[in-house]
Amino acid sequence: MKKFALAIALMFTVLASQAQTKAAPVTTEDKTEEQDGLAKTYLSQIMGVALSATSNMKLFHFVYDWIGTPYHFGGESRKGIDCSAFTKELYSEVFNLDIKRSSRDIFSMVNPVGKDDLKEGDLVFFKIHSRRISHVGIYLGNGRFAHASSKGVAISSLDDNYYSRYFYKGGRMLASFKEELSNAPASAGGDDESNN
């Protein structure tokens, strides 16, 4: 009998809350905020990154759209892409910056930052089986980064043994490059190694 009474009380509580919700007019702004909140929650769960009110949703949507794209050394399309082309495409679409094409050249455009100082949108560089920079990704937060690995476009953790071992430095785009990048000609062809 107690369970039945509790179920009835719960039902009335739900109906009352729905009536209150229906009574308040819903604006377009409310719907947009709700949709953004749902998108942030969804992307947070998929990417393993807690999105904040200041998170760049364009960045996370871009990464989400490319997840699973196959890796192809020198590739620059949805049919196959390498790490530097993925980074270049992301920076073009999300930040409206035309950066260089190879991971080593991209590193020349950044101010190095330590692993603990990385911010959303910063770059992460690796020396994988090489003395030179051979891999690049985009930092998302919570120790996670997006990149085109040998398994395709994916999100990985800097704390993963493999990436932790080969991590070189983080990098933040130098302010001096931001103005000149939109007019600079793009260099062709990737030179990143395919073992990333």
Summary of the structure (lengths in Angstrom):
residues: 196
radius of gyration: 21.9
end to end distance: 63.2
largest distance: 76.9
contacts: 575
relative contact order: 0.16
helix: 44%
strand: 20%
